[in-house]
């Protein structure tokens, strides 16, 4: 893992440094998961500034079987931005005024509600606001994306199925935090499967190990082939000779899947793999996201994989849910006591 992207750890201190100390007395945020209120006069929203915002926040969510925007944007004219909207979960606020003294993009947590993110763009003109959005695109996107995942992770810890975590930790030396509603489907010495099943969808978390030579991290192709063997042995389909596997090919947008990136988060180096899964000899499938890290046991890599099955339904928010569980993984010695 030679190329490490320091994204989330860089973002966290900035967000908390601007937080409000009175959060304990605030109301809880409103709005649906993935929504962002953009406070921007309609003329600018219909112009280049609004276009720049959409280029950052309304781009396609990566590696889904159908097109979905990363965030749902709601434009509110500044004169209409009343107290009713101030409790929203994600707010991108534009202050465009020729008398602005301190221009830039500023991030604050819990200004009017909690857990809330408020991103303010201070600019002397619409043209400058457009430039600031482009120059700070990663900051804006990551700030909102991170807090969306944090809200889910916080709920997972607050309403946790603690018995599941202990089962996983006993076998792998660590575990994610599973929210209530998840139940264990399969457990072996080297494989674990928990799921949350409803009438319309199925969210699953798979945890297992694959071989590692202890020297060279495997290529994506080699990693996928190792995972395919584990999935074939442990995740059967509904009919004989059917089983889960990883799809290799392109999405509707031409993205090559699966794709792998290297990260470092909370001091842990890992690779993230995103892509699509399918059932061999059947027509089931959907998106998945996973983290692969060095296992406690030498000669193995640990895979924490979240997948979504939701035919005919949108999947963006569901992927964020399983991804938040994957991100919550901790080694047993670091478990947070409730």
C-alpha positions as CSV (number, residue, x, y, z in Angstrom):
1,X,0.0,0.0,0.0
2,X,2.4,2.7,-1.3
3,X,0.0,5.5,-2.1
4,X,-1.9,6.5,1.0
5,X,-4.7,9.1,0.7
6,X,-4.9,11.2,3.8
7,X,-8.6,12.3,3.4
8,X,-10.7,11.7,6.5
9,X,-8.0,12.2,9.2
10,X,-7.2,15.6,7.7
11,X,-10.8,16.6,7.7
12,X,-11.7,15.7,11.3
13,X,-9.7,18.3,13.2
14,X,-10.9,21.1,11.0
15,X,-14.5,20.3,11.6
16,X,-14.2,20.0,15.3
17,X,-12.2,23.1,15.6
18,X,-15.2,25.1,14.5
19,X,-17.8,23.3,16.5
20,X,-20.3,24.9,18.9
21,X,-19.8,24.3,22.6
22,X,-23.6,24.5,23.3
23,X,-24.5,21.4,21.2
24,X,-25.9,19.7,24.3
25,X,-28.8,22.2,24.3
26,X,-29.5,22.0,20.6
27,X,-32.3,20.4,18.7
28,X,-31.7,17.3,16.6
29,X,-31.1,17.9,12.9
30,X,-33.9,17.5,10.4
31,X,-33.9,16.3,6.8
32,X,-33.4,13.0,5.0
33,X,-30.2,11.2,4.6
34,X,-28.1,12.6,1.7
35,X,-30.0,15.9,1.5
36,X,-28.1,19.2,1.3
37,X,-29.7,22.6,1.5
38,X,-27.9,25.1,-0.7
39,X,-28.7,28.7,0.4
40,X,-28.0,30.6,-2.8
41,X,-30.1,33.2,-4.7
42,X,-31.9,31.7,-7.6
43,X,-30.1,33.8,-10.2
44,X,-26.8,32.4,-9.0
45,X,-28.2,28.9,-8.6
46,X,-29.3,28.9,-12.2
47,X,-25.9,30.3,-13.3
48,X,-22.3,29.3,-13.0
49,X,-22.2,29.1,-9.2
50,X,-25.1,26.7,-9.0
51,X,-23.5,24.7,-11.8
52,X,-20.2,24.5,-9.9
53,X,-22.1,23.2,-6.8
54,X,-23.9,20.5,-8.8
55,X,-20.5,19.5,-10.3
56,X,-19.2,18.8,-6.8
57,X,-22.2,17.4,-4.9
58,X,-24.6,16.0,-7.6
59,X,-22.1,13.9,-9.4
60,X,-22.9,10.2,-9.8
61,X,-22.4,8.1,-6.6
62,X,-19.6,5.7,-7.5
63,X,-20.2,2.2,-8.7
64,X,-23.9,1.7,-8.5
65,X,-25.9,-0.4,-10.9
66,X,-28.2,2.6,-11.6
67,X,-27.4,6.4,-11.8
68,X,-27.9,8.2,-8.5
69,X,-26.5,11.6,-7.4
70,X,-24.1,11.6,-4.5
71,X,-26.3,14.1,-2.7
72,X,-29.9,15.4,-3.1
73,X,-29.6,19.2,-3.4
74,X,-32.4,21.6,-2.3
75,X,-32.0,25.2,-3.3
76,X,-33.3,27.9,-0.9
77,X,-33.1,31.6,-1.8
78,X,-31.3,33.5,0.9
79,X,-34.3,35.7,1.7
80,X,-36.3,32.5,2.3
81,X,-33.8,30.9,4.6
82,X,-35.8,31.0,7.8
83,X,-35.4,29.2,11.2
84,X,-37.3,26.3,9.7
85,X,-34.4,25.4,7.5
86,X,-31.6,26.2,10.0
87,X,-32.0,22.8,11.7
88,X,-31.3,20.9,8.5
89,X,-28.5,18.2,8.7
90,X,-26.3,19.6,5.8
91,X,-26.2,23.3,4.8
92,X,-24.1,24.9,2.1
93,X,-24.5,28.7,2.7
94,X,-23.4,31.4,0.2
95,X,-22.7,34.9,1.5
96,X,-22.0,36.8,-1.7
97,X,-21.4,40.5,-0.9
98,X,-18.9,43.0,-2.3
99,X,-18.2,44.1,1.3
100,X,-17.1,40.6,2.5
101,X,-13.8,41.1,4.3
102,X,-12.6,37.5,4.8
103,X,-13.3,35.4,1.7
104,X,-13.0,31.6,1.6
105,X,-14.8,28.4,2.5
106,X,-15.5,27.8,6.2
107,X,-16.7,24.6,7.9
108,X,-18.6,24.5,11.2
109,X,-20.3,21.8,13.1
110,X,-23.5,22.1,15.1
111,X,-24.3,25.8,14.5
112,X,-28.1,25.5,14.9
113,X,-28.7,21.8,15.5
114,X,-26.8,18.6,16.0
115,X,-25.1,16.7,14.4
116,X,-25.0,19.3,11.7
117,X,-22.5,20.5,9.1
118,X,-22.6,24.1,7.9
119,X,-20.3,25.1,5.1
120,X,-20.2,28.8,4.4
121,X,-18.8,30.3,1.2
122,X,-17.8,34.0,1.7
123,X,-17.2,35.8,-1.6
124,X,-17.3,39.3,-2.9
125,X,-18.9,38.2,-6.2
126,X,-20.6,35.3,-7.9
127,X,-17.5,34.7,-10.0
128,X,-15.3,34.4,-6.9
129,X,-17.8,32.1,-5.2
130,X,-17.7,29.8,-8.3
131,X,-13.9,29.7,-8.1
132,X,-14.0,29.0,-4.4
133,X,-16.3,26.0,-4.9
134,X,-14.0,24.6,-7.5
135,X,-10.9,25.1,-5.5
136,X,-12.4,23.6,-2.4
137,X,-14.4,20.8,-4.0
138,X,-12.8,18.0,-2.0
139,X,-13.2,19.8,1.3
140,X,-16.9,20.5,0.6
141,X,-17.7,17.0,-0.6
142,X,-15.7,15.2,2.1
143,X,-17.1,17.3,5.0
144,X,-20.7,16.3,4.1
145,X,-19.9,12.8,3.1
146,X,-18.1,12.2,6.4
147,X,-20.8,13.5,8.7
148,X,-23.4,11.5,6.8
149,X,-21.4,8.3,7.7
150,X,-20.7,9.5,11.2
151,X,-24.4,9.9,12.0
152,X,-25.0,6.2,11.0
153,X,-21.9,5.0,13.0
154,X,-23.1,6.9,16.1
155,X,-26.5,5.3,15.9
156,X,-24.8,1.9,15.4
157,X,-22.9,2.4,18.7
158,X,-25.9,3.8,20.6
159,X,-28.3,1.0,19.4
160,X,-25.8,-1.8,19.1
161,X,-26.3,-5.5,18.9
162,X,-23.4,-6.1,21.3
163,X,-23.6,-9.9,21.1
164,X,-22.6,-9.8,17.5
165,X,-19.5,-7.8,18.1
166,X,-18.2,-10.3,20.6
167,X,-18.7,-13.2,18.2
168,X,-16.7,-11.4,15.5
169,X,-14.0,-10.3,17.8
170,X,-13.4,-13.8,19.2
171,X,-12.6,-15.0,15.7
172,X,-10.9,-12.1,14.0
173,X,-9.5,-10.0,16.9
174,X,-11.8,-7.1,16.2
175,X,-15.2,-6.2,14.9
176,X,-17.4,-3.4,13.5
177,X,-20.3,-2.1,15.5
178,X,-23.6,-3.7,14.4
179,X,-26.9,-1.7,14.9
180,X,-30.0,-3.4,16.2
181,X,-31.9,-5.4,13.6
182,X,-28.8,-7.2,12.3
183,X,-28.7,-10.9,12.9
184,X,-26.1,-13.6,12.3
185,X,-26.6,-15.8,9.3
186,X,-23.4,-17.8,9.3
187,X,-20.4,-18.3,11.4
188,X,-17.3,-20.5,10.9
189,X,-13.7,-20.2,12.2
190,X,-12.8,-18.1,9.1
191,X,-16.1,-16.6,7.9
192,X,-18.8,-14.4,9.4
193,X,-22.1,-13.1,7.8
194,X,-24.7,-10.8,9.4
195,X,-27.6,-9.2,7.7
196,X,-30.5,-6.8,8.1
197,X,-33.4,-8.0,6.0
198,X,-36.6,-6.1,5.3
199,X,-39.5,-6.5,2.8
200,X,-37.6,-4.4,0.2
201,X,-33.9,-4.9,0.7
202,X,-31.1,-6.9,2.3
203,X,-28.0,-5.3,3.8
204,X,-25.2,-7.7,4.6
205,X,-21.8,-7.6,6.3
206,X,-19.3,-10.3,5.5
207,X,-16.0,-10.7,7.4
208,X,-13.4,-13.3,6.4
209,X,-9.7,-13.7,5.7
210,X,-7.7,-14.4,2.5
211,X,-4.1,-15.6,2.2
212,X,-1.2,-13.1,2.2
213,X,2.4,-13.9,1.6
214,X,3.5,-11.3,4.2
215,X,5.6,-9.3,1.7
216,X,3.8,-8.0,-1.3
217,X,0.2,-6.8,-1.0
218,X,-1.8,-8.6,-3.7
219,X,-2.9,-7.0,-6.9
220,X,-6.6,-6.2,-7.3
221,X,-7.0,-9.2,-9.6
222,X,-5.3,-11.6,-7.2
223,X,-7.3,-10.2,-4.3
224,X,-10.6,-10.6,-6.1
225,X,-9.8,-14.2,-7.1
226,X,-9.1,-15.1,-3.5
227,X,-12.4,-13.5,-2.4
228,X,-14.3,-15.3,-5.1
229,X,-13.3,-18.6,-3.6
230,X,-14.5,-17.6,-0.1
231,X,-17.8,-16.3,-1.5
232,X,-18.4,-19.4,-3.5
233,X,-17.9,-21.6,-0.5
234,X,-19.9,-19.6,2.0
235,X,-22.6,-17.5,0.3
236,X,-25.0,-19.7,-1.7
237,X,-27.7,-18.4,-4.0
238,X,-31.4,-19.4,-3.9
239,X,-31.0,-22.2,-6.4
240,X,-28.6,-25.1,-6.9
241,X,-25.2,-24.2,-8.4
242,X,-25.7,-20.5,-7.6
243,X,-23.4,-18.4,-5.4
244,X,-22.2,-14.9,-4.7
245,X,-19.3,-13.6,-6.8
246,X,-17.6,-10.3,-7.7
247,X,-18.5,-8.8,-11.1
248,X,-15.6,-7.7,-13.3
249,X,-16.5,-5.3,-16.1
250,X,-17.8,-1.8,-16.5
251,X,-20.7,0.2,-15.0
252,X,-23.3,2.2,-17.0
253,X,-20.9,5.2,-16.8
254,X,-18.0,3.2,-18.1
255,X,-16.3,2.8,-14.7
256,X,-14.1,-0.3,-14.4
257,X,-15.2,-2.4,-11.5
258,X,-14.1,-3.4,-9.0
259,X,-11.7,-0.6,-8.2
260,X,-9.2,-0.3,-5.3
261,X,-7.7,2.7,-3.4
262,X,-5.4,2.9,-0.5
263,X,-6.3,4.9,2.7
264,X,-5.2,5.6,6.2
265,X,-7.9,6.2,8.8
266,X,-7.5,6.4,12.6
267,X,-3.9,5.2,12.3
268,X,-5.0,2.1,10.3
269,X,-3.7,1.5,6.7
270,X,-6.1,-0.4,4.5
271,X,-7.3,-0.7,0.9
272,X,-10.9,0.1,0.0
273,X,-12.5,-1.9,-2.8
274,X,-15.8,-0.8,-4.4
275,X,-17.7,-2.6,-7.1
276,X,-20.7,-4.8,-7.9
277,X,-21.5,-8.3,-6.8
278,X,-23.7,-10.8,-8.6
279,X,-24.9,-14.3,-8.2
280,X,-23.4,-16.9,-10.5
281,X,-26.0,-18.6,-12.7
282,X,-28.7,-16.2,-11.5
283,X,-29.8,-12.6,-11.9
284,X,-29.3,-11.2,-8.4
285,X,-26.7,-8.5,-7.7
286,X,-25.9,-5.1,-6.3
287,X,-23.1,-2.8,-5.0
288,X,-20.5,-3.5,-2.3
289,X,-17.8,-1.7,-0.5
290,X,-15.1,-3.3,1.6
291,X,-11.9,-2.7,3.6
292,X,-8.9,-5.0,3.4
293,X,-6.3,-4.8,6.1
294,X,-3.6,-6.8,7.7
295,X,-5.1,-9.5,9.9
296,X,-3.9,-10.2,13.4
297,X,-3.0,-13.7,12.2
298,X,0.2,-13.7,10.1
299,X,-0.1,-14.7,6.5
300,X,-3.7,-13.4,6.1
301,X,-5.6,-10.3,5.1
302,X,-8.8,-9.4,6.8
303,X,-11.8,-8.4,4.6
304,X,-14.8,-6.4,6.0
305,X,-17.3,-6.3,3.2
306,X,-20.7,-4.6,3.1
307,X,-23.2,-5.3,0.3
308,X,-26.6,-4.2,-0.7
309,X,-29.5,-6.0,-2.4
310,X,-32.4,-3.7,-3.2
311,X,-33.9,-4.5,-6.6
312,X,-36.0,-1.7,-8.0
313,X,-35.0,0.7,-5.2
314,X,-32.4,3.4,-4.9
315,X,-29.2,2.2,-3.2
316,X,-27.1,5.3,-2.4
317,X,-28.2,5.7,1.2
318,X,-28.1,1.9,1.7
319,X,-24.5,1.8,0.6
320,X,-23.6,4.6,3.0
321,X,-25.2,2.5,5.8
322,X,-23.1,-0.6,5.2
323,X,-20.1,1.5,4.5
324,X,-20.5,3.2,7.9
325,X,-20.5,-0.2,9.6
326,X,-17.4,-1.2,7.7
327,X,-15.7,2.0,8.8
328,X,-16.6,1.4,12.4
329,X,-14.3,-1.7,12.6
330,X,-11.9,-1.6,15.6
331,X,-9.5,-4.0,17.0
332,X,-10.7,-5.5,20.3
333,X,-8.2,-3.6,22.4
334,X,-9.6,-0.3,21.1
335,X,-13.3,-1.1,21.7
336,X,-15.2,1.9,23.0
337,X,-17.2,1.2,26.1
338,X,-20.8,2.5,26.1
